[in-house]
Amino acid sequence: MRKLFRRVYERIIQGLLTLSGGITSFTILLIVIFLFKEGAGLFQSPDVEKGYVLAVNALNPVERLNAKEIKEIFDHEYTNWQLLKGKDEEITPFRFEEIFSMYPEEEFGEDYEFLPDKLGEVIAQDPGIIAFIPEMYAPNDNISVKILPTNNIFLTEFFLGKEWMPTSTPSPQFGVLPLILGTLWVSIIAILIALPLGLGVAIYMSELASEGMRKILKPTIELLAGIPSVVYGFFGLVVIVPMLQKTLNLPVGETVLAGSIILAIMALPTIITIAEDAMRTTPTTMREASLALGATNWQTIYRVIVPYASSGIMAAFVLGIGRAIGETMAVLMVTGNAAVIPHSLFEPVRTIPATIAAELGEAPTGGVHYQALFMLGCILFVITMIISVSAEVISKKQHNKGL
C-alpha cells in the first residue's frame, strides 16, 4: 500500500512539473508571437502621418516621394523640384494650418464644408506647392490637384535608415541603424572590459585566495548584483561622466565609454560568480594529476581548470552580455541618449532598450510609433538569441575537444 501511494505521489509530482513546464513554454511562445505580431504591423503602415495626404499641383510631373524625400522637403533641404526629377521650379511646402491665416474663418462655412474648395484653390494657384493636409479635407474632385500615393514603410528604410525621428511630421523617420550600432558599441566594449577582469577575479577566488578571503569576497561580489540599475546610473552620472569629461577634455561626458564602463561594472558580479562556481567544480583528481606530472600551479589553472570549466565560463559570458544588451536605466542616464551613429567611444549614443523605455509611454497604442518600438524589441530578442546560440555552439565544440 505504501509503495502504491508513493508511486501515485511521484506520478502526481511528475505531472505537475510537466504541466508547469508546458505552461511556461506556452507563455513564452505567446509573448514572442505577440511581440513579432505588433512589430510586423509597422511594415503595413504608410510613410506619411496616418489620416493625412500629400497634394501637389496637377501639372507637377512628380508621381511618388519616399519618406526621406518628404522630410527633407519640409525641412527645406530640397528647394527645387528638379532635384526630385521634376520641373525646374521652387518647392513651396504648405501645412494645413496655414490655410486659416489666408482666409477669414467664415469663408469655410459651417463644419468647414468649403475647406476642401479653399485648399484646392491654394494648390491650383501654385505649381510648385506640396501640401500636407488631412485626408478628410482633401480636394479630391479638383482636377487641378494631384494626391500623391503613399508608400508603406520598407524594411530597408527601417533597418538601414540613419535617422530616428518617430514624431517628425509629415513623415516620421524610423531609421534604426543608429540604435543598433549604439547598442552593439556599448555592449561589446562593456564585455571586453568585464570579461578579462571577471575571469581574473574568478580565478583568484577559486584557485589562489585563502578560504577566509574567499568568504569575504564572494558575498560582497554577490551583493553588488542586487544593487538597482538606477543606482549604478546615478554613480555613473555623478562620478564617471565628470571624470571622463575632465580627464579626456571632452565636450560632454555622456558617451559610449561611460555607458560601457557602467555596464562592465554591472556585469562583473554575474561573470565572476558563475565562472568561479564552474572552476570550483573541477575534480580534485585532475588538479592533483596535473601537479603530479610536474605542471606549475599556473599551468594547471590555464591548461586544466579553465578548459574544464569552459562551458560554465561561456555561460557567464552569455549572461554578462545579456545583462549588458538588455540594460535600460543606467545606460539611459550616462550615454547622452542621442540617436546618432557613433564614430568613436567619445560620442553620445542611444541604445535600443533606452529608446523603448524613454518613448513607449508617449507612443499612442496601436500607432506607427508604438509598432516601431515593438519592432525594436524584436531586434533585441533576435540579437540576444544569436548570442546565446553562438555561445552554446562554441561551448559544445570546446567540450568535444576536451573529450
C-alpha positions in Angstrom: 0.0 0.0 0.0 2.8 2.4 0.9 4.6 1.6 -2.4 1.3 2.3 -4.3 0.9 5.6 -2.5 4.5 6.6 -3.2 4.1 5.7 -6.9 0.9 7.8 -7.2 2.6 10.6 -5.4 5.5 10.5 -7.8 3.2 10.5 -10.8 1.3 13.5 -9.4 4.6 15.4 -8.9 5.8 14.4 -12.3 2.5 15.6 -13.9 2.6 18.9 -12.1 6.2 19.5 -13.2 5.3 18.6 -16.8 2.3 20.9 -16.6 4.4 23.7 -15.2 7.0 23.3 -17.9 4.3 23.3 -20.6 2.5 26.4 -19.3 5.9 28.2 -19.1 6.8 27.3 -22.6 3.4 28.2 -24.0 3.5 31.6 -22.2 7.0 32.3 -23.6 5.7 31.4 -27.1 2.7 33.7 -26.7 4.9 36.6 -25.6 7.2 36.1 -28.7 4.3 35.8 -31.1 2.7 39.0 -29.6 6.0 40.8 -29.8 6.5 40.0 -33.5 2.9 40.5 -34.4 2.8 44.0 -33.0 6.2 44.8 -34.6 5.3 43.4 -38.0 2.4 45.9 -38.3 4.9 48.6 -38.8 5.5 47.5 -42.4 1.8 47.8 -43.3 1.8 51.4 -42.1 2.1 54.4 -44.5 5.2 56.5 -44.5 3.0 59.7 -44.1 1.3 60.5 -40.9 -1.9 58.5 -40.6 -5.0 60.4 -41.6 -3.1 62.9 -43.8 -2.2 63.1 -47.5 0.2 65.0 -49.7 -1.2 67.0 -52.5 0.6 68.8 -55.4 -0.4 70.8 -58.4 -1.7 68.6 -61.2 1.0 70.0 -63.6 3.7 68.7 -61.3 5.3 65.5 -63.0 6.5 64.0 -59.8 4.4 60.9 -59.0 5.9 59.5 -55.8 8.1 60.5 -52.9 9.8 58.4 -50.3 9.8 59.2 -46.5 13.3 60.7 -46.6 12.5 63.0 -49.5 9.3 64.2 -47.9 11.1 65.0 -44.7 13.8 66.9 -46.5 11.3 68.9 -48.5 9.5 70.1 -45.3 12.9 70.8 -43.7 13.8 73.0 -46.7 16.7 70.8 -47.6 15.2 70.2 -51.0 14.2 73.6 -52.5 13.7 72.8 -56.2 11.6 70.1 -57.9 14.4 69.4 -60.3 16.3 67.6 -57.6 13.4 65.2 -57.4 13.1 64.6 -61.2 10.5 67.3 -61.5 10.5 70.7 -63.3 12.9 73.5 -62.6 10.6 75.1 -60.1 10.9 76.2 -56.5 9.3 73.9 -53.9 6.6 75.5 -51.7 5.9 73.4 -48.6 2.4 74.1 -47.3 1.0 72.8 -44.0 -2.7 72.6 -43.3 -2.7 75.2 -40.5 -1.6 77.9 -42.9 -5.0 78.0 -44.6 -6.5 79.7 -41.6 -4.2 82.6 -41.9 -5.1 83.1 -45.6 -8.9 83.2 -45.4 -11.4 84.5 -42.8 -12.9 81.6 -40.8 -16.5 82.4 -42.0 -15.5 81.6 -45.6 -15.0 77.9 -44.6 -18.7 77.6 -43.9 -20.4 75.6 -41.1 -18.4 72.5 -40.2 -15.7 73.6 -42.7 -17.8 72.4 -45.6 -16.0 74.7 -48.0 -12.5 74.0 -46.7 -11.6 71.4 -49.4 -12.5 74.0 -52.1 -10.3 76.6 -50.5 -7.4 74.1 -50.2 -8.0 73.2 -53.9 -7.7 76.9 -54.8 -4.4 77.4 -53.0 -2.9 74.2 -54.6 -4.1 75.1 -58.1 -2.6 78.6 -57.9 1.0 77.4 -57.1 2.6 74.9 -59.5 5.5 74.3 -57.0 3.4 73.6 -53.9 3.3 70.4 -51.9 0.5 70.5 -49.3 0.3 68.3 -46.2 -3.4 68.2 -45.4 -6.0 66.0 -43.6 -7.4 63.3 -45.8 -11.0 64.2 -44.9 -10.4 67.7 -46.3 -8.5 66.7 -49.4 -9.9 68.4 -52.6 -10.3 65.1 -54.5 -12.8 66.5 -57.0 -10.5 69.3 -58.1 -8.8 68.4 -61.5 -6.0 70.9 -60.7 -4.9 68.9 -57.7 -3.0 65.6 -57.6 -2.9 63.5 -54.5 0.4 61.7 -54.2 0.2 57.9 -53.4 1.6 56.9 -50.1 4.1 54.0 -49.6 4.3 51.6 -46.8 7.4 51.7 -44.6 10.0 49.5 -46.2 12.4 47.1 -44.5 15.4 48.9 -46.0 14.2 52.2 -44.7 13.8 50.8 -41.2 17.0 48.7 -40.9 19.3 50.9 -43.0 17.9 54.4 -42.2 20.1 56.7 -40.3 17.5 59.0 -38.6 15.3 58.0 -35.7 12.6 60.8 -35.5 9.3 59.0 -34.8 7.4 62.2 -34.1 8.5 64.1 -37.2 5.8 65.4 -39.5 4.6 64.9 -42.1 6.8 61.8 -42.5 8.1 60.1 -39.3 11.6 58.6 -39.7 12.2 55.1 -38.3 15.9 54.5 -39.2 17.0 52.0 -36.6 20.7 51.8 -37.7 22.0 54.3 -35.1 20.2 52.4 -32.3 21.5 49.0 -33.3 25.1 50.4 -33.6 24.8 52.2 -30.3 23.6 49.1 -28.6 26.4 46.9 -30.1 29.1 49.5 -29.4 28.2 49.9 -25.7 27.7 46.2 -25.1 30.8 44.9 -26.9 33.1 47.4 -25.2 31.5 46.6 -21.8 32.1 42.9 -22.3 35.7 43.5 -23.5 36.2 45.3 -20.2 34.3 43.0 -17.9 35.2 39.5 -19.3 39.0 39.6 -18.6 38.5 41.3 -15.2 35.7 39.0 -14.2 37.7 35.9 -15.3 40.8 37.1 -13.4 38.8 37.6 -10.2 37.1 34.3 -10.6 40.5 32.5 -11.0 41.8 34.3 -7.9 38.8 33.4 -5.8 38.7 29.8 -6.9 42.4 28.9 -7.0 44.6 31.4 -5.2 42.6 33.2 -2.5 42.6 31.8 1.1 39.4 30.5 2.5 39.0 33.5 4.7 39.5 35.9 1.8 37.0 34.0 -0.3 34.4 34.1 2.4 34.7 37.9 2.4 34.9 38.5 -1.4 32.1 36.1 -2.5 29.2 37.7 -0.5 30.5 41.2 -1.3 30.5 40.5 -5.1 27.1 38.8 -5.0 25.8 41.8 -3.1 26.8 44.1 -6.0 24.4 42.1 -8.3 21.5 43.2 -6.1 22.1 46.9 -6.4 19.3 48.5 -8.6 20.5 49.7 -12.0 19.3 53.2 -11.4 21.9 53.4 -8.5 24.6 52.5 -10.9 23.2 55.1 -13.3 23.5 57.8 -10.6 27.0 56.7 -9.8 28.0 56.9 -13.4 26.3 60.3 -13.8 27.9 61.8 -10.7 31.4 60.1 -10.8 32.3 58.5 -14.1 30.8 61.1 -16.5 32.5 64.2 -15.0 35.8 62.2 -14.6 35.8 61.3 -18.3 34.9 64.8 -19.4 37.7 66.4 -17.4 40.3 63.7 -18.0 39.8 63.4 -21.7 38.8 67.0 -22.3 35.5 66.1 -23.9 32.7 68.5 -24.7 30.3 66.1 -22.9 30.9 63.1 -20.6 27.8 61.1 -21.6 29.5 58.9 -24.1 29.8 55.3 -25.4 32.8 54.8 -23.0 30.8 56.0 -19.9 28.0 53.6 -20.7 30.4 50.7 -21.4 32.2 51.3 -18.0 28.9 51.3 -16.1 27.7 48.1 -17.9 31.0 46.4 -17.3 30.7 47.1 -13.5 27.1 45.8 -13.6 28.1 42.6 -15.5 31.1 41.8 -13.3 29.2 40.1 -10.4 27.4 37.8 -12.7 30.5 36.8 -14.6 32.6 36.4 -11.5 30.1 34.3 -9.6 29.2 31.9 -12.4 32.8 31.4 -13.6 34.1 30.9 -10.1 31.5 28.3 -9.4 32.3 26.5 -12.6 36.0 26.4 -11.8 35.5 25.1 -8.3 33.6 22.1 -9.7 36.8 20.9 -11.4 37.6 17.5 -9.8 40.4 17.5 -7.3 41.9 14.5 -9.0 42.5 16.5 -12.2 44.4 19.2 -10.2 46.5 16.6 -8.4 47.3 14.7 -11.6 48.4 17.9 -13.3 50.7 18.8 -10.4 52.0 15.3 -10.1 53.1 15.4 -13.8 55.3 18.5 -12.9 52.9 21.3 -14.0 53.1 24.5 -12.0 50.1 25.9 -10.3 49.6 28.5 -13.1 49.9 25.8 -15.8 47.3 23.7 -14.0 45.0 26.7 -14.0 45.1 27.6 -17.7 45.7 24.2 -19.2 43.4 22.1 -17.0 40.9 24.1 -14.9 39.9 26.8 -17.3 39.4 24.3 -20.2 37.4 22.0 -18.0 35.2 24.9 -16.8 34.8 26.4 -20.3 31.1 25.7 -20.6 30.5 27.5 -17.2 32.7 30.4 -18.3 30.8 30.6 -21.6 27.5 30.7 -19.6 28.9 33.5 -17.5 29.9 35.3 -20.7 26.4 34.9 -22.2 24.6 36.1 -19.0 27.0 39.0 -18.8 26.5 40.2 -22.3 22.8 39.6 -21.9 22.8 41.9 -18.9 24.7 44.5 -21.0 22.5 44.4 -24.0 19.2 44.5 -22.1 20.2 47.2 -19.5 18.0 50.3 -19.7 18.1 52.9 -16.9 21.8 53.1 -16.3 22.6 53.4 -20.0 19.8 55.9 -20.5 21.4 58.1 -17.8 25.1 58.1 -18.9 25.2 57.7 -22.7 23.7 61.1 -23.8 20.6 59.5 -25.3 21.4 60.8 -28.8 20.1 58.7 -31.7 23.1 59.2 -34.0 25.6 56.8 -35.5 28.7 56.7 -33.2 32.1 57.0 -34.8 34.2 56.8 -31.7 34.0 55.9 -28.0 33.7 59.5 -27.0 30.4 60.4 -28.7 26.8 60.2 -27.2 24.7 57.3 -28.3 21.3 55.8 -27.7 20.6 52.1 -27.2 17.6 50.0 -28.1 16.4 49.3 -24.5 16.9 53.0 -23.6 14.8 54.1 -26.6 11.9 51.7 -25.7 11.9 52.9 -22.1 12.0 56.6 -23.0 9.4 56.5 -25.7 6.9 53.7 -25.1 4.9 55.8 -22.6 4.4 58.6 -25.1 3.6 56.4 -28.1 -0.2 56.0 -28.9 -1.3 52.4 -28.5 -1.5 50.7 -31.9 0.1 53.6 -33.8 3.1 53.5 -36.0 5.5 54.7 -33.3 4.1 52.1 -31.0 4.7 49.4 -33.6 8.2 50.6 -34.3 9.1 50.3 -30.6 7.8 46.7 -30.6 10.0 46.0 -33.7 12.9 47.3 -31.7 12.0 44.7 -29.1 12.1 42.0 -31.8 15.5 43.1 -32.9 16.7 43.0 -29.2 15.3 39.5 -28.9 17.0 38.3 -32.1 20.4 39.7 -31.1 20.2 38.0 -27.7 19.1 34.7 -29.2 22.0 34.8 -31.7 24.5 35.4 -28.9 23.0 32.6 -26.8 23.0 30.1 -29.7 26.6 31.1 -30.7 27.8 30.7 -27.2 26.1 27.3 -26.9 27.8 26.1 -30.2 31.2 27.3 -29.0 30.8 25.7 -25.7 29.9 22.3 -27.2 32.9 22.5 -29.6 35.2 23.2 -26.6 33.7 20.4 -24.6 34.1 17.9 -27.5 37.8 19.0 -27.9 38.3 18.4 -24.2 36.9 14.8 -24.6 
